[in-house]
Amino acid sequence: MNNKPIKNAMTVDVEDYFQVSAFEPFIKKSDWDKQECRVELNTHRLLDLFAQHETKATFFTLGWVAERYPELIRRIVRDGHELASHGYDHVRVIHQTPEQFKADVIKTKNLLEDISGVEINGYRAASYSIKKENLWALEILHETGHQYSSSIYPVKHDLYGIPDAPRFAYRPFGENGILEIPITTLALMGKNLPAGGGGFFRLYPYLFSRWALNRVNSSDKQAGMFYFHPWEIDPDQPRTHGINAKTRFRHYLNLNKMFTRLERLLKDFQWGRMDEIFLHTDRKL
């Protein structure tokens, strides 16, 4: 009997604090270059942390960031991590036509490949904005040479989610189509609870998050997937003014605790890249 711990996927959405969807009404894209950029320094801190814990991860990276910090992109690859696409400038798919989406993913894929010298296989939509009404995006990703997407969150949420979507990796359009790898959830009392990181990881007590991921590994016998952003380890980031109370709570909650919790997470579980965990085993799905 194989008692070897299941390896989970560690992922980072490489974007800066002012690029989050919740700040769209307050910070114009035309003003992005006027902001204090902190994504480079924060991502280097994460690369150092992963090296310390001998962890490989997948970095879903904005083309906008890659253009401005090409040496950061090269370090991600040089350190043995997977480079993947997060679109060019964090436009949610629900705000794009199929033609606009296709142009965006082609532009970003080519840009990341030119800078890094490696093939880009993965994609994650801004704010998990692939929903039932725009599943055409997955077909376009397949057409443009992406092997997998990680863009669907099987939860009920005010900003995203397909609550009845499969909880684990699947091929929506048959065995020759793209592989969708949903954000990890825990099935509990008839509902899917977020268990894959982000703001919920900062909201929940760490022990609950650890228990939930352990439950996915032990009961579901599935690899989990964890995601977060470089700005989440940065409690000193500039504050955005004019935002409402809900947005302020979601964005700034427990930023001062995030780095320490990540250190614990890296010690408590086995971690790896998305492509190594899911693409090498997907034919049995």
C-alpha positions as CSV (number, residue, x, y, z in Angstrom):
1,M,0.0,0.0,0.0
2,N,1.3,3.5,-1.0
3,N,1.3,5.8,2.0
4,K,3.3,8.5,0.3
5,P,1.8,12.0,1.0
6,I,-0.2,13.5,-1.9
7,K,1.7,16.3,-3.6
8,N,-0.5,19.5,-4.0
9,A,0.0,22.3,-6.4
10,M,1.3,25.6,-5.2
11,T,0.4,28.6,-7.5
12,V,1.0,32.3,-7.5
13,D,-1.0,34.9,-9.4
14,V,1.7,37.5,-10.3
15,E,-0.1,40.8,-10.2
16,D,0.4,44.0,-8.1
17,Y,-2.0,45.3,-5.4
18,F,-3.4,48.0,-7.7
19,Q,-4.4,45.5,-10.4
20,V,-7.0,43.5,-8.5
21,S,-10.5,43.5,-9.9
22,A,-12.0,45.1,-6.8
23,F,-9.9,48.3,-7.4
24,E,-11.0,48.8,-11.0
25,P,-13.4,51.7,-10.1
26,F,-10.7,53.5,-8.2
27,I,-7.4,53.0,-10.1
28,K,-7.5,53.5,-13.9
29,K,-5.3,51.3,-16.1
30,S,-3.9,54.4,-17.6
31,D,-2.6,55.3,-14.1
32,W,-1.0,51.9,-13.4
33,D,2.5,53.1,-14.3
34,K,2.1,56.0,-11.8
35,Q,1.6,53.6,-8.9
36,E,4.3,52.4,-6.6
37,C,5.0,48.9,-8.1
38,R,5.8,46.3,-5.4
39,V,5.3,43.1,-7.4
40,E,8.9,42.6,-8.3
41,L,10.2,42.8,-4.7
42,N,7.4,40.7,-3.3
43,T,7.8,38.0,-6.0
44,H,11.5,37.8,-5.3
45,R,10.7,37.3,-1.6
46,L,8.4,34.4,-2.6
47,L,11.1,32.8,-4.8
48,D,13.5,33.0,-1.9
49,L,10.9,31.4,0.4
50,F,10.3,28.6,-2.1
51,A,14.0,28.0,-2.5
52,Q,14.4,27.7,1.3
53,H,11.7,25.1,1.4
54,E,12.8,23.3,-1.8
55,T,9.3,24.0,-3.3
56,K,8.5,24.3,-7.0
57,A,5.4,26.3,-8.0
58,T,3.4,27.6,-10.9
59,F,3.4,31.4,-11.5
60,F,0.4,32.7,-13.4
61,T,1.8,35.9,-14.6
62,L,0.4,39.1,-16.2
63,G,1.9,40.1,-19.5
64,W,2.0,43.7,-18.2
65,V,4.3,42.6,-15.3
66,A,6.5,40.5,-17.6
67,E,7.1,43.4,-20.0
68,R,8.3,45.6,-17.1
69,Y,10.3,43.0,-15.2
70,P,11.7,40.5,-17.6
71,E,14.6,39.4,-15.3
72,L,12.0,38.4,-12.7
73,I,10.4,36.2,-15.3
74,R,13.7,34.6,-16.2
75,R,14.4,34.0,-12.5
76,I,11.1,32.2,-12.1
77,V,12.1,29.8,-14.9
78,R,15.7,29.5,-13.9
79,D,14.6,28.5,-10.3
80,G,12.7,25.6,-11.8
81,H,9.2,26.9,-11.5
82,E,6.4,26.7,-14.1
83,L,5.6,30.0,-15.9
84,A,1.9,30.3,-17.0
85,S,-0.4,33.0,-18.3
86,H,-2.7,35.2,-16.3
87,G,-3.7,37.3,-19.4
88,Y,-2.1,40.6,-20.3
89,D,-3.6,43.2,-18.0
90,H,-6.2,41.5,-15.7
91,V,-9.3,42.0,-17.8
92,R,-12.1,39.7,-16.6
93,V,-13.3,37.3,-19.3
94,I,-16.9,38.4,-18.7
95,H,-15.9,41.8,-20.1
96,Q,-14.3,40.4,-23.3
97,T,-15.8,39.3,-26.6
98,P,-14.4,36.0,-28.0
99,E,-12.3,37.9,-30.4
100,Q,-10.9,40.2,-27.7
101,F,-10.2,37.2,-25.4
102,K,-8.4,35.3,-28.2
103,A,-6.2,38.3,-29.0
104,D,-5.4,38.8,-25.3
105,V,-4.3,35.2,-24.7
106,I,-2.3,34.9,-27.9
107,K,-0.5,38.2,-27.1
108,T,0.3,37.1,-23.5
109,K,1.4,33.6,-24.5
110,N,3.8,34.9,-27.1
111,L,5.2,37.6,-24.8
112,L,5.9,35.2,-21.9
113,E,7.4,32.6,-24.3
114,D,9.7,35.3,-25.9
115,I,10.9,36.5,-22.5
116,S,11.3,33.2,-20.8
117,G,12.3,30.8,-23.7
118,V,9.9,28.2,-22.4
119,E,6.5,27.0,-23.7
120,I,3.4,28.3,-21.9
121,N,0.9,25.6,-21.2
122,G,-1.3,27.0,-18.5
123,Y,-3.8,29.9,-18.1
124,R,-5.8,31.3,-15.2
125,A,-8.5,33.9,-15.9
126,A,-8.5,37.2,-13.9
127,S,-10.7,36.7,-10.9
128,Y,-11.8,33.3,-12.0
129,S,-14.1,34.9,-14.5
130,I,-14.9,31.9,-16.7
131,K,-18.5,31.1,-15.9
132,K,-21.3,29.1,-17.5
133,E,-22.1,31.9,-19.9
134,N,-18.6,32.1,-21.3
135,L,-17.3,28.6,-21.4
136,W,-16.3,29.4,-25.0
137,A,-13.1,30.8,-23.5
138,L,-11.9,27.3,-22.7
139,E,-12.3,26.3,-26.4
140,I,-10.3,29.3,-27.4
141,L,-7.6,28.4,-24.9
142,H,-7.3,25.0,-26.5
143,E,-7.2,26.4,-30.0
144,T,-4.4,28.7,-29.0
145,G,-2.2,26.0,-27.7
146,H,-2.8,26.0,-23.9
147,Q,-3.0,22.5,-22.4
148,Y,-4.8,23.5,-19.2
149,S,-6.9,26.2,-17.6
150,S,-7.3,26.9,-13.9
151,S,-10.1,29.4,-14.1
152,I,-13.3,27.9,-12.6
153,Y,-14.1,28.1,-8.9
154,P,-16.9,25.7,-8.0
155,V,-18.4,27.9,-5.3
156,K,-21.2,30.4,-4.9
157,H,-19.7,33.9,-4.7
158,D,-20.8,37.4,-5.5
159,L,-17.9,37.9,-8.0
160,Y,-17.3,34.5,-9.6
161,G,-18.0,30.8,-9.4
162,I,-19.9,27.9,-10.9
163,P,-21.2,26.1,-7.8
164,D,-22.2,22.9,-9.6
165,A,-18.9,22.5,-11.6
166,P,-16.8,19.5,-10.9
167,R,-14.5,19.9,-7.9
168,F,-11.5,18.2,-9.5
169,A,-9.7,18.2,-12.8
170,Y,-11.8,17.4,-15.8
171,R,-12.1,17.9,-19.6
172,P,-15.3,19.9,-20.4
173,F,-15.2,19.1,-24.1
174,G,-14.1,15.5,-24.1
175,E,-10.8,13.7,-23.8
176,N,-9.1,15.6,-26.6
177,G,-10.1,19.0,-25.2
178,I,-8.5,21.3,-22.7
179,L,-8.0,20.2,-19.0
180,E,-9.8,22.5,-16.5
181,I,-8.3,22.3,-13.0
182,P,-10.7,24.0,-10.6
183,I,-9.7,25.8,-7.4
184,T,-9.8,23.4,-4.5
185,T,-12.9,23.2,-2.4
186,L,-14.1,21.1,0.5
187,A,-17.5,19.4,0.3
188,L,-19.2,19.9,3.6
189,M,-22.9,19.8,4.5
190,G,-24.0,19.9,0.9
191,K,-21.9,22.9,0.0
192,N,-18.4,23.5,-1.5
193,L,-16.3,25.6,0.9
194,P,-13.3,27.4,-0.5
195,A,-10.1,25.5,0.5
196,G,-7.6,26.7,-2.1
197,G,-6.1,29.9,-0.6
198,G,-6.5,33.6,-1.5
199,G,-8.5,35.8,0.8
200,F,-10.2,32.8,2.5
201,F,-6.8,31.6,3.7
202,R,-6.3,34.9,5.4
203,L,-9.8,34.8,6.8
204,Y,-9.9,31.3,8.2
205,P,-7.8,30.2,11.1
206,Y,-4.7,28.4,9.8
207,L,-5.7,25.2,11.5
208,F,-9.0,25.1,9.6
209,S,-7.2,25.6,6.3
210,R,-4.8,22.8,7.1
211,W,-7.6,20.5,8.2
212,A,-9.6,21.2,5.0
213,L,-6.6,20.5,2.7
214,N,-5.8,17.4,4.6
215,R,-9.4,16.3,4.2
216,V,-9.2,16.7,0.4
217,N,-6.0,14.6,0.3
218,S,-7.2,11.9,2.7
219,S,-10.9,11.6,2.0
220,D,-11.1,12.6,-1.6
221,K,-7.7,11.1,-2.4
222,Q,-7.1,14.2,-4.6
223,A,-4.3,16.7,-5.0
224,G,-5.3,20.1,-3.9
225,M,-4.3,23.5,-5.3
226,F,-3.4,26.6,-3.4
227,Y,-3.2,30.1,-4.8
228,F,-2.3,33.5,-3.6
229,H,-0.8,36.8,-4.8
230,P,2.5,38.5,-4.1
231,W,0.7,41.6,-2.6
232,E,-0.8,39.3,0.1
233,I,2.6,39.1,1.9
234,D,3.0,42.9,1.8
235,P,1.2,44.6,4.8
236,D,3.1,47.8,4.0
237,Q,1.6,48.3,0.5
238,P,0.1,51.7,-0.2
239,R,-3.6,52.0,0.8
240,T,-6.2,52.6,-1.9
241,H,-8.6,55.3,-0.9
242,G,-12.3,55.5,-1.6
243,I,-13.0,51.8,-1.4
244,N,-16.0,50.5,0.4
245,A,-15.9,48.5,3.7
246,K,-16.3,45.1,2.1
247,T,-13.5,45.7,-0.4
248,R,-11.2,47.1,2.4
249,F,-11.9,44.0,4.6
250,R,-11.3,41.5,1.8
251,H,-8.1,43.1,0.6
252,Y,-6.3,44.1,3.7
253,L,-7.4,41.4,6.2
254,N,-4.5,39.7,7.9
255,L,-1.8,40.7,5.4
256,N,0.6,40.8,8.4
257,K,0.0,37.1,9.1
258,M,0.2,35.8,5.5
259,F,4.0,35.1,5.2
260,T,4.1,33.2,8.5
261,R,1.1,31.1,7.4
262,L,2.8,30.3,4.1
263,E,5.9,29.1,5.9
264,R,3.7,26.7,8.0
265,L,1.9,25.6,4.9
266,L,5.1,24.8,3.1
267,K,6.2,22.7,6.0
268,D,2.9,20.9,6.5
269,F,2.3,19.6,2.9
270,Q,4.1,18.4,-0.1
271,W,4.0,20.9,-3.0
272,G,4.8,21.0,-6.8
273,R,4.0,22.6,-10.1
274,M,0.7,22.4,-11.8
275,D,2.0,20.8,-15.0
276,E,3.9,18.1,-13.1
277,I,1.0,17.2,-10.8
278,F,-1.9,17.3,-13.3
279,L,-0.6,17.1,-16.9
280,H,1.4,14.0,-16.3
281,T,-1.6,12.1,-14.8
282,D,-4.5,13.5,-16.6
283,R,-5.1,10.6,-19.0
284,K,-6.7,8.7,-16.1
285,L,-9.3,11.4,-15.5
